[in-house]
Amino acid sequence: MAFSAQYPDRTWWHRGKAYSRLELIGDAAIHVVGLLITVAVGGYLLAATGLQTAPDEWPIVCVYVASLLLVMSVSLAFNMAPVAPVKRLLARFDQAAIFLLIAGTYTPLLALLGDTPASTIMLIAIWSAALVGIGLKLIVPQHFGRLALVLYLGIGWSGVIIFQSLASVLGQSTLLLILAGGVAYSSGIVFHLWERLRFHNVIWHCFVVAGASIHLWAILDCMVLQRL
């Protein structure tokens, strides 16, 4: 009873209604798939860029792969953790890590623009906004929920501002993959918010893993495949 009083049915970090065993198994399975894709493709990306196609840009690629691996790992830990104080802590890192991944994904793409005013300004703006979001989620996660959602979407789609510049250095296949990944992430939000739908969390994470995998392939495409 004391625990129930401390953690009400509806909080910023827990839905309150317990997920069924099938939902938890499905959620764990999709997270494991995401982790396996990250390790396999991300590992190849690191090896190929470091040893062959982009040794000078390898540290930047490391930032991206590390951010993706962190998001997948923390999300798995949070969603599988029992309803306990540790889940509240994991929720902070789970939601903060998303900002890190968004900024980490943009970093190698902007690096391809070279040392230009547009790329420098965008890189500073994206990381600044991401750090603000990380701070909100780590320090006051129970507040500014709508602002955080706006930041997620705003930072994620900010690349349209310099679309022409990106289109001039990225191949058509990379651009299409980036767009498809963004659509997957954004579409999944509908299911994330549709809490009455059974398996809504599993479906949401399917979209997340799909978006992350597509963006991983986009980075692989522009950093490795187009340079072979």
N, C-alpha and C positions, 0 to 999 in steps of 0.2 A: 504493500500500500504506500509506503514511504517513497518507493521508487516511482510509482505511478504519479504521485503528487509532484515529484521533482521534475518528471518528464511528461508533460501533458500529451494528449492524443495528437495534437497538431503542433509541430514546432518547425523551426526553420531548417532543421537537419534531419528530421525523421517523420515519416508519414503517419506514424501511429498505428495504422492497420498493418498487422503482420503479413508478410508475403507468404504464400504457400510454399511447400517444399519444392514443387515443380518450378515455381517462379525463381526460387533461389538457385536451383540446379541450372536452369536456363541462363540466369544471369552470370553464374560462375563460368559456364561453358563459353559464353560469348566473350567474357573477359580473358579467358585462357586463349581463345582464338586470337584475340587482339594482341596479347603478349607474345604468342608464337610468331605472328606476322611481324611484329616489331623487332623481335630478336633476329629472325631469319633475314628479312629484307633490310632492316636497319644495320645488321652486322655486315651484310654484303655491301651496302652503301658506304659504310665506314672504310671497309677494306679497299673497295674500288677507288674511292676518292683519295684515300691516303696514299695508295701505292701506284695509282695509274693516272686518273683523269684530273684530279683537283687537289694536289698536295698542299697548295697555299691556302685553300679554302677548307681544309680538313677540320680545323678547330671550330669553324662555324657550323659545319655539318654535325660535329660532336654535340654542340649545344642543342641542335634540333633533335637528334636521336635521343639524347639524355632527357629532354623535356617530354618526348613522347613516351619513353619507357617509364618515366616518373608518373605521368598521368594514368597509364594503364595499371601500374602497380598499386598506386594509392587508391584508385577507384575500386579495384578488386578488393583491397583490404577493407575499405569503408563499407562497401555493399555487402560483404560477407560477414562483417563483424556483428556480434550480437548487440542488442539494445543495451548499452552500458555506457558509462562515462567515456570510455575510450572511443566510442563511436562518435561522440560529440567532437572530440579532438580530431579524429580522422576526417570528419566532415569539413573542417576548416581547411585542411590540406587538400582534400579532394576538389573543393570548389576553387581554391586559390591556384591549384596546378593548371587549371584550364587556361587561365590568363598566361601562364608561363608557356604553355604549348602554342597558343596563338602567336605570341611574340617570337617564340623559337621557330615556328614554321615560316614566318615572314623573313627571318634573318638571312637564310641562304638565298632566298629569292631576291631580296634587295641587294645582296652582295654582288649579284650578277649584273646589276646596273652600274657597278663601279663606284668610284668616289665622286659622285655627282651631288649637287645641292638637293635634288629631289630625293635621292636615296637616303642621304644623311638626315634630312628633315623627317622623312617618314620613319626611319629607324628610331630616331629619338622620340618621336611622337608615339609610336606604337609601344615601345618599351616603357615610356613614362606612364601611358594610360594603363598598361598591364601592371606596372608596379602599384599604381593607385588601387586597381582592382584586387591585387594580392593583399595589399594592406587592409582593405575593407573586409575581405574574407577571413583574414587571420586575426584581426583585432576586434571588429564589430560585426561578426557574421550574421547576427540576428537582425541587423538593420540594413537598409539600402538594397533590399533584394531586387527591386525593379531597376534600380540604377545599375546593379551588377549585370542584369540581363541585357540592358541597353549597351553596357560596355562590352560584353561578350560579342554581341552582334555588330556593334559599331566598329570595334577593332578588327573583327573578323572580315568585314566587308570594306574596310578602309582602302584596300588595294585598288578599288575602282577609281580612286582619285588619280592614280598614276598608271592607269590601265594601258595607255598608249606607250608609255615608257617600258612597261613590262612586256608588252606585245612586241616591241622592237628587238628584244634580246631573248625572249623565250619562244620556243617552238610552239606551233599550233596545238600539238598533242599535250604539251605541258599546260598551256592555258586552259584547254578543255578539262583536263584533270583537276586543276585548281578550282575551276567553276563547279564541276561535279561534286567535289569534296565539300565545298561551301554550301551547296544546295542540300547535300545529305545531312550535314550538321544542323542547318537551319530547319529543315523539314522535321527532324527528329524532336525538336523542341515541342511540337504539337503533342506528341505522345508522352514526353516528359511531364507535361502539365495535365494530361488527361488521366488523372489519378483514379477515376472510377473504372477505367478499362483494365481488365485482368491482363497481366503480363505487360502492362504499360512500361515498366522499368526495363524489362528485357528488350522490348521493341526499341525504346529510346537508346539503349546501349548498342543495339544492332546498328542503328544509324550512326552512332558515335564511332564505332569500330570501322564501319564502312567509310565514313568521312576521313578518318585518320589514315586508313589504308590507302585510299585514293590519293591523299596528299603526300603520303610516303612515296607512292609510285611516281607522283609528279616531281618530287625532289630527285628521285633516282633517275627519272627521264632526263631532266635538264642538267644534272650534275655528272651523269655517267653515260647513259645510253646514247645521247646525242653527241657525245664526244669520242665514242669508240670508232 
